[in-house]
């Protein structure tokens, strides 16, 4: 009978286990099997000895009455089995490999004879999973070491798992944003957002909670394997609505092993980038990655060590950028613009600060009046990674290890304009706010302790503890110099958070200044463990634990002010068209808890049938602040609620206690070499805390916005050089002109319902897998840019005060939804959990085990992904502004992660040349290896927007509402000059909502081929040298972003640039020593 707690007894078990900190993740493996004689009769009481080949650690069991045995909580390694029984010859199964999450079956058929006679049994292929219903993929050590990895980023291999893609090109974890300058860790699995994966190292939490990135990244040489679970997890795995990505680190062995390497690339090795027919030279590029590793015994058979170091150095030029600066004539005579037909005027420079800004512009690089300056900014990165691990066997029943990882990455993105000396300061003017120029530093530490105790061969305990520190800091140019104070402007550089050059956007020219600093600081403590008990035909695991997170996040749009000035003439007179400033007056200190627990029962019902049964509970508490620096706009009450003013410190956000996740699966072997698997499970995940949902509203910020594009400034009363008023806290009870973020007070944890049916067949050393995979997303995080809009095309509406306001003219503010209760509140960005999604896919995998020097893995996925929500992390990526709150039915459609077709391939091939040759001929002919990665997929979808707001929901905004669609937008022959049928869209009648559904047009796809060629030279019996040539994007295929999707723009439907992630063909050389 299956052992499962039910009902109230189950919850009691879960919470009692949580208090004991018992929990496990799939960092370990199991070996199960049955001992039979040649007639098929089971052999009870047989002795089974399992030996770790690398460390000589031994475990012993006795088969039960059904002839079965099960070893659990095994670390990934190479093992051998010895099975003995009175009256039978000894059977040995030599050197088979176990990966994390494996439940490998190694059956033995004993032959009558003496125990001193040994019969060797061939190890069964663990690729055929006959005892587990989990859909997973293991990236082996061979793959991480030998496949071509751009930047030695092992996530490239995670991304070729069936059902996986790279995610959004500009996603928060993509490495293309200032939030996190590290290499991409973005992986979207089965259509889910990349930020709701569960990142683990050796089974311990490795998640960065602010934007959904990772904590630390081990060096490739420190990785033994990477296990990716994609569907129907076991109960011991959770905290994910996407994938569970578990990195298993190396340990030392009884043999001393090590590596020493350097990877090198530079400009002359790269191809010219795709530039739409323009003759633009290759950008400068130089990159070095170097390091080494060593591992071995400290005390033979008892204590082992492993350590590594990797250095990363990059210096490159970014893409050339054009912008508009004053002409040489105008720079020589500030105020005289008679040379420019568009201005043709003379003004007196009356504003001191405006003149100081004017003098920051460089001389043009051409004689044109617009786009007359071209420059190539620089980008440098210096990175260091250190990993260390010590394993120790205290006794035959006690084993543990300690692991440490350190990451540091320092990035410098140069400004577009050269440095200028002004007001006694050396100032970098910037030139392009969107590049987030300036220095950035990412610093991360992680330490982990693991301990396993064996009470009996069938009862084991595993305990873990870990700590992660992460500091992501992005500073602007000129940080710490207070240039605006030097220019005579008051209350701009008023604090350590605002001492950069305040940003100024010239509507008819370039931008000057920098962005505000970004600070992500996070501490994470985790205490977890598990108990594993094998009884009869069942293996039962019980676990629980807790994660405690402390987060300090500071990011504002405009702490030092943000100015818009029409042109160069008004800059000199100090006249601006818009001004805004929002400053966080208090440093937030956010806290949250993540307790969790589970029960898992793997029940070997019959020789050919295993049931995987379990239930899991997760709890994700809403953030609190140590000083109650939280203010939430409660849409139920229509007003701001300050944490601590109510019964809780969550800003009226309720704790969701409903996260109970059942799991059920089966694995059936109906015939030899064929397995049918299937299952259903639920999994809950927390949302990341982005800056938009940080809830630092009034009274904890200071906001001013005296004028905007919809309410122009009065030039007779305001001047740029006057600076800003002293920042003061806004009122929470009577806010004026305030934007107030709102987190749904009934916010629920996202969950996914997962299900699959899989058929797996082994033939000729290959394994073919065909799966139907389905996932239903529920309570998805949903971002609405504004739930306080004016209602378009209406004569009356009911507001929360129950009063009906009749209107005869379009008075925008009085038509806002919360005008009756909070007339001073303007825009209300709203974060809720009411989204849904549906993913259905056919996934096919063909793998070949290493045979005759060749192994490969090929995948194909045909999928359709639908939803009505963009996650918080995508920050309202649909671009439809306030419309979803008005016409939500238009939102259900293709998800922005809908990739219909995707194929991947990976191979390693040791060329069979010259094996019989000796001397110099053999030296030249032998030791060649060819490796490759191939990725092909169709494009992600996107939406069309109006260039100007026609619905009336957000006056003055651009590209925030949808037009009408009147025809099919698809074109059979798409080009960069006409990607879709532009005639399919027309602007809707003003004051109405357009009928276009979200994400109906597909963008450019992805084609990438990476190849490498090795020549291996044996220097001694144990030392080898590898010379590697690696080519990334070997076909030099361009990668494009979405076309211009702004109806009314002259470039509508065209593509005029390459994607941020695009690199032309890169050639890299490497030398690697291995011993």
ChimeraX attribute file (.defattr): number of C-alpha atoms within 10 A of each C-alpha:
attribute: neighborCount
match mode: 1-to-1
recipient: residues
	/A:1	7
	/A:2	15
	/A:3	16
	/A:4	15
	/A:5	16
	/A:6	11
	/A:7	8
	/A:8	9
	/A:9	10
	/A:10	17
	/A:11	18
	/A:12	13
	/A:13	18
	/A:14	25
	/A:15	19
	/A:16	15
	/A:17	23
	/A:18	24
	/A:19	14
	/A:20	17
	/A:21	24
	/A:22	27
	/A:23	29
	/A:24	29
	/A:25	24
	/A:26	26
	/A:27	24
	/A:28	21
	/A:29	19
	/A:30	20
	/A:31	22
	/A:32	16
	/A:33	19
	/A:34	21
	/A:35	29
	/A:36	20
	/A:37	14
	/A:38	12
	/A:39	9
	/A:40	10
	/A:41	12
	/A:42	20
	/A:43	19
	/A:44	18
	/A:45	19
	/A:46	23
	/A:47	17
	/A:48	23
	/A:49	17
	/A:50	20
	/A:51	19
	/A:52	21
	/A:53	18
	/A:54	15
	/A:55	23
	/A:56	16
	/A:57	15
	/A:58	14
	/A:59	17
	/A:60	17
	/A:61	19
	/A:62	20
	/A:63	22
	/A:64	19
	/A:65	14
	/A:66	18
	/A:67	20
	/A:68	24
	/A:69	29
	/A:70	27
	/A:71	25
	/A:72	20
	/A:73	22
	/A:74	20
	/A:75	19
	/A:76	23
	/A:77	20
	/A:78	16
	/A:79	22
	/A:80	18
	/A:81	24
	/A:82	20
	/A:83	26
	/A:84	22
	/A:85	23
	/A:86	13
	/A:87	12
	/A:88	20
	/A:89	20
	/A:90	22
	/A:91	23
	/A:92	22
	/A:93	20
	/A:94	17
	/A:95	16
	/A:96	19
	/A:97	17
	/A:98	20
	/A:99	27
	/A:100	27
	/A:101	26
	/A:102	25
	/A:103	23
	/A:104	26
	/A:105	21
	/A:106	21
	/A:107	19
	/A:108	22
	/A:109	21
	/A:110	25
	/A:111	20
	/A:112	15
	/A:113	14
	/A:114	14
	/A:115	17
	/A:116	10
	/A:117	12
	/A:118	17
	/A:119	17
	/A:120	13
	/A:121	17
	/A:122	13
	/A:123	18
	/A:124	13
	/A:125	17
	/A:126	17
	/A:127	17
	/A:128	21
	/A:129	22
	/A:130	23
	/A:131	27
	/A:132	26
	/A:133	27
	/A:134	24
	/A:135	23
	/A:136	20
	/A:137	19
	/A:138	22
	/A:139	21
	/A:140	15
	/A:141	18
	/A:142	11
	/A:143	21
	/A:144	22
	/A:145	15
	/A:146	18
	/A:147	24
	/A:148	28
	/A:149	23
	/A:150	17
	/A:151	14
	/A:152	17
	/A:153	18
	/A:154	26
	/A:155	20
	/A:156	22
	/A:157	19
	/A:158	24
	/A:159	21
	/A:160	26
	/A:161	27
	/A:162	26
	/A:163	26
	/A:164	23
	/A:165	26
	/A:166	21
	/A:167	26
	/A:168	18
	/A:169	18
	/A:170	15
	/A:171	22
	/A:172	27
	/A:173	26
	/A:174	24
	/A:175	20
	/A:176	18
	/A:177	17
	/A:178	21
	/A:179	23
	/A:180	22
	/A:181	23
	/A:182	25
	/A:183	17
	/A:184	22
	/A:185	26
	/A:186	28
	/A:187	30
	/A:188	23
	/A:189	28
	/A:190	30
	/A:191	29
	/A:192	29
	/A:193	25
	/A:194	30
	/A:195	35
	/A:196	29
	/A:197	27
	/A:198	28
	/A:199	26
	/A:200	23
	/A:201	24
	/A:202	22
	/A:203	25
	/A:204	27
	/A:205	26
	/A:206	24
	/A:207	22
	/A:208	26
	/A:209	23
	/A:210	22
	/A:211	23
	/A:212	25
	/A:213	27
	/A:214	24
	/A:215	25
	/A:216	24
	/A:217	24
	/A:218	24
	/A:219	25
	/A:220	18
	/A:221	24
	/A:222	27
	/A:223	21
	/A:224	22
	/A:225	23
	/A:226	27
	/A:227	23
	/A:228	25
	/A:229	23
	/A:230	25
	/A:231	31
	/A:232	27
	/A:233	30
	/A:234	32
	/A:235	29
	/A:236	23
	/A:237	21
	/A:238	25
	/A:239	24
	/A:240	25
	/A:241	32
	/A:242	31
	/A:243	27
	/A:244	26
	/A:245	26
	/A:246	26
	/A:247	27
	/A:248	25
	/A:249	24
	/A:250	24
	/A:251	26
	/A:252	22
	/A:253	24
	/A:254	20
	/A:255	14
	/A:256	15
	/A:257	17
	/A:258	18
	/A:259	18
	/A:260	19
	/A:261	18
	/A:262	17
	/A:263	20
	/A:264	17
	/A:265	19
	/A:266	18
	/A:267	16
	/A:268	13
	/A:269	16
	/A:270	21
	/A:271	18
	/A:272	18
	/A:273	20
	/A:274	20
	/A:275	14
	/A:276	12
	/A:277	6
	/A:278	7
	/A:279	10
	/A:280	13
	/A:281	11
	/A:282	16
	/A:283	18
	/A:284	16
	/A:285	20
	/A:286	16
	/A:287	18
	/A:288	19
	/A:289	19
	/A:290	18
	/A:291	20
	/A:292	20
	/A:293	21
	/A:294	20
	/A:295	24
	/A:296	21
	/A:297	22
	/A:298	17
	/A:299	12
	/A:300	13
	/A:301	15
	/A:302	19
	/A:303	21
	/A:304	24
	/A:305	24
	/A:306	24
	/A:307	23
	/A:308	23
	/A:309	20
	/A:310	22
	/A:311	18
	/A:312	19
	/A:313	17
	/A:314	17
	/A:315	18
	/A:316	19
	/A:317	18
	/A:318	16
	/A:319	18
	/A:320	13
	/A:321	14
	/A:322	18
	/A:323	18
	/A:324	20
	/A:325	28
	/A:326	26
	/A:327	24
	/A:328	15
	/A:329	14
	/A:330	18
	/A:331	19
	/A:332	12
	/A:333	11
	/A:334	19
	/A:335	22
	/A:336	19
	/A:337	21
	/A:338	13
	/A:339	14
	/A:340	16
	/A:341	9
	/A:342	9
	/A:343	13
	/A:344	10
	/A:345	13
	/A:346	13
	/A:347	13
	/A:348	11
	/A:349	19
	/A:350	16
	/A:351	19
	/A:352	19
	/A:353	25
	/A:354	22
	/A:355	20
	/A:356	20
	/A:357	20
	/A:358	22
	/A:359	18
	/A:360	22
	/A:361	23
	/A:362	20
	/A:363	18
	/A:364	20
	/A:365	15
	/A:366	13
	/A:367	11
	/A:368	14
	/A:369	17
	/A:370	17
	/A:371	17
	/A:372	18
	/A:373	23
	/A:374	17
	/A:375	18
	/A:376	18
	/A:377	23
	/A:378	19
	/A:379	19
	/A:380	18
	/A:381	20
	/A:382	16
	/A:383	19
	/A:384	19
	/A:385	20
	/A:386	21
	/A:387	25
	/A:388	23
	/A:389	23
	/A:390	22
	/A:391	22
	/A:392	19
	/A:393	19
	/A:394	12
	/A:395	10
	/A:396	12
	/A:397	14
	/A:398	16
	/A:399	19
	/A:400	18
	/A:401	19
	/A:402	18
	/A:403	23
	/A:404	19
	/A:405	22
	/A:406	21
	/A:407	22
	/A:408	21
	/A:409	21
	/A:410	19
	/A:411	22
	/A:412	21
	/A:413	22
	/A:414	23
	/A:415	27
	/A:416	28
	/A:417	21
	/A:418	16
	/A:419	16
	/A:420	15
	/A:421	11
	/A:422	15
	/A:423	14
	/A:424	8
	/A:425	14
	/A:426	13
	/A:427	21
	/A:428	24
	/A:429	25
	/A:430	30
	/A:431	32
	/A:432	23
	/A:433	19
	/A:434	11
	/A:435	18
	/A:436	24
	/A:437	28
	/A:438	23
	/A:439	21
	/A:440	24
	/A:441	21
	/A:442	21
	/A:443	19
	/A:444	22
	/A:445	19
	/A:446	23
	/A:447	19
	/A:448	22
	/A:449	18
	/A:450	20
	/A:451	18
	/A:452	21
	/A:453	18
	/A:454	19
	/A:455	12
	/A:456	12
	/A:457	16
	/A:458	19
	/A:459	18
	/A:460	20
	/A:461	22
	/A:462	22
	/A:463	22
	/A:464	25
	/A:465	21
	/A:466	21
	/A:467	21
	/A:468	24
	/A:469	19
	/A:470	22
	/A:471	20
	/A:472	22
	/A:473	22
	/A:474	27
	/A:475	23
	/A:476	26
	/A:477	26
	/A:478	22
	/A:479	21
	/A:480	16
	/A:481	18
	/A:482	20
	/A:483	25
	/A:484	25
	/A:485	19
	/A:486	16
	/A:487	18
	/A:488	16
	/A:489	17
	/A:490	16
	/A:491	18
	/A:492	25
	/A:493	25
	/A:494	17
	/A:495	14
	/A:496	12
	/A:497	21
	/A:498	25
	/A:499	23
	/A:500	29
	/A:501	30
	/A:502	23
	/A:503	23
	/A:504	23
	/A:505	21
	/A:506	21
	/A:507	13
	/A:508	14
	/A:509	20
	/A:510	23
	/A:511	25
	/A:512	26
	/A:513	27
	/A:514	31
	/A:515	32
	/A:516	28
	/A:517	26
	/A:518	21
	/A:519	18
	/A:520	22
	/A:521	21
	/A:522	23
	/A:523	21
	/A:524	23
	/A:525	18
	/A:526	20
	/A:527	24
	/A:528	28
	/A:529	28
	/A:530	27
	/A:531	23
	/A:532	22
	/A:533	21
	/A:534	21
	/A:535	15
	/A:536	17
	/A:537	22
	/A:538	20
	/A:539	23
	/A:540	21
	/A:541	25
	/A:542	26
	/A:543	32
	/A:544	30
	/A:545	28
	/A:546	24
	/A:547	19
	/A:548	15
	/A:549	20
	/A:550	21
	/A:551	23
	/A:552	17
	/A:553	22
	/A:554	22
	/A:555	21
	/A:556	19
	/A:557	16
	/A:558	22
	/A:559	29
	/A:560	29
	/A:561	26
	/A:562	20
	/A:563	21
	/A:564	20
	/A:565	23
	/A:566	16
	/A:567	18
	/A:568	24
	/A:569	22
	/A:570	22
	/A:571	28
	/A:572	25
	/A:573	22
	/A:574	22
	/A:575	24
	/A:576	25
	/A:577	21
	/A:578	20
	/A:579	22
	/A:580	19
	/A:581	20
	/A:582	21
	/A:583	25
	/A:584	22
	/A:585	19
	/A:586	13
	/A:587	14
	/A:588	22
	/A:589	20
	/A:590	22
	/A:591	18
	/A:592	16
	/A:593	18
	/A:594	17
	/A:595	21
	/A:596	28
	/A:597	34
	/A:598	33
	/A:599	29
	/A:600	26
	/A:601	24
	/A:602	24
	/A:603	23
	/A:604	21
	/A:605	13
	/A:606	11
	/A:607	13
	/A:608	15
	/A:609	19
	/A:610	23
	/A:611	24
	/A:612	25
	/A:613	24
	/A:614	26
	/A:615	25
	/A:616	29
	/A:617	26
	/A:618	27
	/A:619	22
	/A:620	22
	/A:621	19
	/A:622	24
	/A:623	23
	/A:624	23
	/A:625	21
	/A:626	13
	/A:627	14
	/A:628	18
	/A:629	27
	/A:630	26
	/A:631	28
	/A:632	27
	/A:633	28
	/A:634	21
	/A:635	19
	/A:636	10
	/A:637	13
	/A:638	20
	/A:639	21
	/A:640	25
	/A:641	23
	/A:642	27
	/A:643	22
	/A:644	18
	/A:645	12
	/A:646	11
	/A:647	9
	/A:648	14
	/A:649	21
	/A:650	24
	/A:651	30
	/A:652	23
	/A:653	21
	/A:654	15
	/A:655	17
	/A:656	15
	/A:657	13
	/A:658	12
	/A:659	20
	/A:660	16
	/A:661	20
	/A:662	20
	/A:663	24
	/A:664	23
	/A:665	25
	/A:666	23
	/A:667	24
	/A:668	22
	/A:669	19
	/A:670	11
	/A:671	10
	/A:672	9
	/A:673	13
	/A:674	19
	/A:675	22
	/A:676	22
	/A:677	25
	/A:678	25
	/A:679	25
	/A:680	22
	/A:681	24
	/A:682	27
	/A:683	30
	/A:684	29
	/A:685	24
	/A:686	25
	/A:687	24
	/A:688	20
	/A:689	20
	/A:690	19
	/A:691	20
	/A:692	20
	/A:693	19
	/A:694	22
	/A:695	24
	/A:696	25
	/A:697	28
	/A:698	30
	/A:699	23
	/A:700	23
	/A:701	20
	/A:702	20
	/A:703	26
	/A:704	19
	/A:705	16
	/A:706	15
	/A:707	16
	/A:708	16
	/A:709	13
	/A:710	11
	/A:711	12
	/A:712	13
	/A:713	18
	/A:714	13
	/A:715	14
	/A:716	7
	/A:717	7
	/A:718	16
	/A:719	21
	/A:720	23
	/A:721	23
	/A:722	15
	/A:723	20
	/A:724	20
	/A:725	10
	/A:726	10
	/A:727	19
	/A:728	14
	/A:729	16
	/A:730	19
	/A:731	16
	/A:732	20
	/A:733	14
	/A:734	16
	/A:735	21
	/A:736	18
	/A:737	17
	/A:738	24
	/A:739	20
	/A:740	26
	/A:741	26
	/A:742	28
	/A:743	26
	/A:744	21
	/A:745	20
	/A:746	14
	/A:747	19
	/A:748	27
	/A:749	25
	/A:750	24
	/A:751	23
	/A:752	26
	/A:753	21
	/A:754	24
	/A:755	23
	/A:756	23
	/A:757	18
	/A:758	20
	/A:759	18
	/A:760	22
	/A:761	17
	/A:762	19
	/A:763	10
	/A:764	8
	/A:765	12
	/A:766	19
	/A:767	20
	/A:768	19
	/A:769	19
	/A:770	18
	/A:771	21
	/A:772	17
	/A:773	24
	/A:774	23
	/A:775	26
	/A:776	19
	/A:777	24
	/A:778	21
	/A:779	19
	/A:780	27
	/A:781	23
	/A:782	23
	/A:783	31
	/A:784	25
	/A:785	26
	/A:786	24
	/A:787	26
	/A:788	27
	/A:789	27
	/A:790	26
	/A:791	21
	/A:792	18
	/A:793	14
	/A:794	15
	/A:795	13
	/A:796	13
	/A:797	16
	/A:798	14
	/A:799	17
	/A:800	16
	/A:801	13
	/A:802	10
	/A:803	10
	/A:804	12
	/A:805	14
	/A:806	12
	/A:807	13
	/A:808	9
	/A:809	9
	/A:810	16
	/A:811	10
	/A:812	15
	/A:813	17
	/A:814	15
	/A:815	26
	/A:816	22
	/A:817	23
	/A:818	27
	/A:819	20
	/A:820	19
	/A:821	15
	/A:822	21
	/A:823	20
	/A:824	17
	/A:825	24
	/A:826	23
	/A:827	20
	/A:828	23
	/A:829	22
	/A:830	25
	/A:831	24
	/A:832	21
	/A:833	22
	/A:834	17
	/A:835	20
	/A:836	21
	/A:837	22
	/A:838	22
	/A:839	20
	/A:840	19
	/A:841	21
	/A:842	19
	/A:843	20
	/A:844	21
	/A:845	20
	/A:846	18
	/A:847	20
	/A:848	19
	/A:849	16
	/A:850	15
	/A:851	12
	/A:852	10
	/A:853	12
	/A:854	17
	/A:855	18
	/A:856	20
	/A:857	20
	/A:858	20
	/A:859	22
	/A:860	22
	/A:861	24
	/A:862	18
	/A:863	21
	/A:864	20
	/A:865	23
	/A:866	22
	/A:867	24
	/A:868	24
	/A:869	29
	/A:870	23
	/A:871	24
	/A:872	27
	/A:873	27
	/A:874	21
	/A:875	20
	/A:876	17
	/A:877	17
	/A:878	24
	/A:879	20
	/A:880	21
	/A:881	26
	/A:882	26
	/A:883	25
	/A:884	22
	/A:885	17
	/A:886	14
	/A:887	12
	/A:888	11
	/A:889	11
	/A:890	16
	/A:891	23
	/A:892	18
	/A:893	19
	/A:894	25
	/A:895	27
	/A:896	28
	/A:897	27
	/A:898	26
	/A:899	26
	/A:900	17
	/A:901	18
	/A:902	23
	/A:903	22
	/A:904	23
	/A:905	20
	/A:906	23
	/A:907	21
	/A:908	22
	/A:909	18
	/A:910	18
	/A:911	16
	/A:912	14
	/A:913	13
	/A:914	15
	/A:915	12
	/A:916	9
	/A:917	13
	/A:918	12
	/A:919	7
	/A:920	9
	/A:921	11
	/A:922	14
	/A:923	16
	/A:924	16
	/A:925	17
	/A:926	21
	/A:927	19
	/A:928	20
	/A:929	20
	/A:930	20
	/A:931	22
	/A:932	22
	/A:933	25
	/A:934	17
	/A:935	18
	/A:936	16
	/A:937	20
	/A:938	17
	/A:939	21
	/A:940	25
	/A:941	20
	/A:942	23
	/A:943	23
	/A:944	30
	/A:945	28
	/A:946	25
	/A:947	20
	/A:948	21
	/A:949	23
	/A:950	26
	/A:951	26
	/A:952	22
	/A:953	26
	/A:954	22
	/A:955	16
	/A:956	14
	/A:957	16
	/A:958	16
	/A:959	18
	/A:960	25
	/A:961	28
	/A:962	32
	/A:963	26
	/A:964	19
	/A:965	19
	/A:966	12
	/A:967	12
	/A:968	14
	/A:969	16
	/A:970	15
	/A:971	13
	/A:972	8
	/A:973	8
	/A:974	14
	/A:975	13
	/A:976	16
	/A:977	13
	/A:978	17
	/A:979	24
	/A:980	24
	/A:981	16
	/A:982	20
	/A:983	13
	/A:984	13
	/A:985	21
	/A:986	18
	/A:987	20
	/A:988	19
	/A:989	13
	/A:990	13
	/A:991	16
	/A:992	17
	/A:993	23
	/A:994	24
	/A:995	14
	/A:996	21
	/A:997	18
	/A:998	24
	/A:999	22
	/A:1000	19
	/A:1001	21
	/A:1002	23
	/A:1003	20
	/A:1004	21
	/A:1005	17
	/A:1006	18
	/A:1007	17
	/A:1008	19
	/A:1009	21
	/A:1010	23
	/A:1011	21
	/A:1012	23
	/A:1013	23
	/A:1014	21
	/A:1015	19
	/A:1016	20
	/A:1017	17
	/A:1018	15
	/A:1019	12
	/A:1020	9
	/A:1021	7
	/A:1022	9
	/A:1023	14
	/A:1024	15
	/A:1025	20
	/A:1026	20
	/A:1027	16
	/A:1028	22
	/A:1029	19
	/A:1030	24
	/A:1031	24
	/A:1032	23
	/A:1033	22
	/A:1034	17
	/A:1035	13
	/A:1036	21
	/A:1037	17
	/A:1038	18
	/A:1039	19
	/A:1040	21
	/A:1041	19
	/A:1042	24
	/A:1043	23
	/A:1044	18
	/A:1045	22
	/A:1046	21
	/A:1047	22
	/A:1048	13
	/A:1049	12
	/A:1050	9
	/A:1051	15
	/A:1052	19
	/A:1053	23
	/A:1054	19
	/A:1055	20
	/A:1056	15
	/A:1057	15
	/A:1058	18
	/A:1059	14
	/A:1060	16
	/A:1061	14
	/A:1062	18
	/A:1063	19
	/A:1064	19
	/A:1065	22
	/A:1066	22
	/A:1067	22
	/A:1068	21
	/A:1069	19
	/A:1070	18
	/A:1071	18
	/A:1072	18
	/A:1073	19
	/A:1074	18
	/A:1075	16
